[in-house]
Amino acid sequence: MGSFNFKGPATDEDGSDVLAECERQMRPVVHEIVQSAVTAGWSPDDVLLTLVEISWDMYESRRELS
């Protein structure tokens, strides 16, 4: 997997939809992860659900990410 170069996050102040901008930047990353796993024989549903679980765990422990 390559490196990821994100533009700065959207803010409500500039009128951008934060959720839409986050999805626009993250969707290609998630797609690459899923495609790579599917190529290796994994179920796309299992991979996506696992990403949700990992994301939720990270959300719950977000103090550690700062």
C-alpha positions as CSV (number, residue, x, y, z in Angstrom):
1,M,0.0,0.0,0.0
2,G,1.2,3.5,-0.8
3,S,1.4,6.5,1.3
4,F,-1.6,8.7,1.8
5,N,-1.6,12.4,1.2
6,F,-4.7,14.0,2.7
7,K,-5.7,17.6,2.2
8,G,-6.6,19.5,5.3
9,P,-10.0,18.6,6.8
10,A,-13.1,20.6,5.9
11,T,-14.5,23.0,8.5
12,D,-18.0,24.2,9.0
13,E,-16.7,27.7,8.7
14,D,-15.9,27.4,5.0
15,G,-19.4,26.0,4.2
16,S,-18.1,22.6,3.4
17,D,-20.0,19.5,4.4
18,V,-17.5,17.8,6.8
19,L,-19.0,14.4,6.4
20,A,-18.9,14.5,2.6
21,E,-15.3,15.8,2.5
22,C,-14.2,13.1,4.9
23,E,-15.9,10.5,2.8
24,R,-14.4,11.9,-0.3
25,Q,-10.9,11.6,1.1
26,M,-11.3,8.3,3.0
27,R,-13.4,6.3,0.4
28,P,-10.3,5.6,-1.9
29,V,-8.3,4.4,1.1
30,V,-11.0,2.0,2.3
31,H,-11.6,0.8,-1.2
32,E,-7.9,0.0,-1.7
33,I,-7.9,-1.9,1.6
34,V,-11.0,-3.9,0.7
35,Q,-9.8,-4.6,-2.9
36,S,-6.4,-5.8,-1.6
37,A,-8.1,-8.2,0.9
38,V,-10.6,-9.5,-1.7
39,T,-7.7,-10.2,-4.0
40,A,-6.2,-12.3,-1.2
41,G,-9.5,-14.3,-0.9
42,W,-11.2,-12.4,2.0
43,S,-14.9,-11.7,2.0
44,P,-15.6,-8.0,1.3
45,D,-18.3,-8.0,3.9
46,D,-16.0,-9.4,6.6
47,V,-13.3,-6.8,5.8
48,L,-15.8,-3.9,5.8
49,L,-17.3,-5.0,9.1
50,T,-13.9,-5.4,10.6
51,L,-13.0,-1.9,9.5
52,V,-16.1,-0.6,11.3
53,E,-15.1,-2.4,14.5
54,I,-11.6,-1.1,14.3
55,S,-12.8,2.4,13.7
56,W,-15.3,2.2,16.6
57,D,-12.5,0.9,18.9
58,M,-10.3,3.8,17.8
59,Y,-13.2,6.3,18.3
60,E,-13.7,5.0,21.8
61,S,-10.0,5.3,22.7
62,R,-9.5,8.5,20.7
63,R,-7.7,10.2,23.6
64,E,-4.8,7.9,22.7
65,L,-4.7,9.2,19.1
66,S,-4.0,12.8,20.1
